[in-house]
Amino acid sequence: MQIGAARLGVLDLYRLTSGPLSPDELADALICADLATDALLTGDSELANLDGIDTHAQVYQAVGMVMVQLSVSAEDALLRLRGYAFAHDELVGEVAREVIGRRLRFEGDPA
């Protein structure tokens, strides 16, 4: 998300199929990015709270890595991150940093 040369953040969108976006899907994604950028600048939603944006980006990156590690959906990968954090009395952001740093890897069914 950016305005001119100023970069404000990252917006991740997921869908069920892989591959390039169709022109309509790309247009929808760009509209979502514009709306989120506007929300950041105007303060019209919770997105305007800039505290923890870096942590959120790390969580989404870790979700992607867990999706690949376990061959699961984004929703299931986030649930696994949250479950691990709860079980180990850690914050989800801390677990995400461990996954991104390749110090924690999710494998197979949880025992």
N, C-alpha and C positions, 0 to 999 in steps of 0.2 A: 504494500500500500504506500503510495507516495503522491506528493503534490509537487510538480516540477522536479527539482533535484532533491527535495527533502523526502527522505524515506521515513515513514512513520511506524511501520511494523510489517508483520507477515500475516496473511490470511490463508488458512488451509481449508480446502473443501474436498469432500470425499464423494465418490459414487461407487456403484456396485460393479461397474465394468472398467476394464483397463483400456488404454489407447488414447489417441488424440480426441480432443473435444470437437464436436460438430460446431458449425458457426453459431447456431442458436445457443448451445451450451456455453460456448466461450462468451457470448454476449451476456448471458445470465451471470456467469462468474464475474465478469467485469462490473456488472451492475451491483452485485453483492459487495465487491471490493469498494466501489464508490460509496455505497450506503454505509459500510463500516468505517471508511475514512471520514465521512461526514459526521458520523456519530462520535468519533474520537475528537473531532475539532469543535463540535457544538456542545458536547456534553449531554446529548439527548438520551443516552442509554448507559448501562453499566459498562459498555465498552470504553467509555471516556475515562474510566479509572485506569491510569497508566501503571499503577503499582503492580508488579509481578508479570508484566508483559513478557519479559525475557524468560521467566519461569514457564509461562504458558507455551511459548515457542518451543522450549525444551521438552515439555510434556508431549506436545504434538509430534515432535521429531522422534521421541522415544516410542510413542504409539506406533509410528510407522515402522520402526525397527522391530518391535514386538510382533506386529502384524506379519512381518516376513519370517521372524524366528518361529512362530507358531502356526503360520498359515491360517490366520483368523481374521475376522472383520475388525475394523477400527473400534467399534463398540466393545467387542470382546477384549481387544488389546488394552483399552483403557480400563476396563474392569479388572484385568489381571494386574495392571500397574497399581490401581487403587487397593486391590486386595492385598498385594504384597506390602504396600505401604502401611496398611492397617495392621497386618499380622506382625510387622516388624517395628511398629510404633515410630514410623518415619513419615515425613511429608511426601506427597506425590512428587513434588519438584526435586526432592533429594533422590528419590528412586529414579526419576527420569535422568538426572545427571549421571547416575551410576550406569544406566543402560547406554547412554550416549558415549560415556567414557569407556565403554566395553569392559566394565568391571562387574557387570551383572548381565546375565543372559537367561532368558526364559526358554525352557525346553519341556516338551511333553506335557502330560496331564499333571496338575498339581496334586501332590500326595497329601 
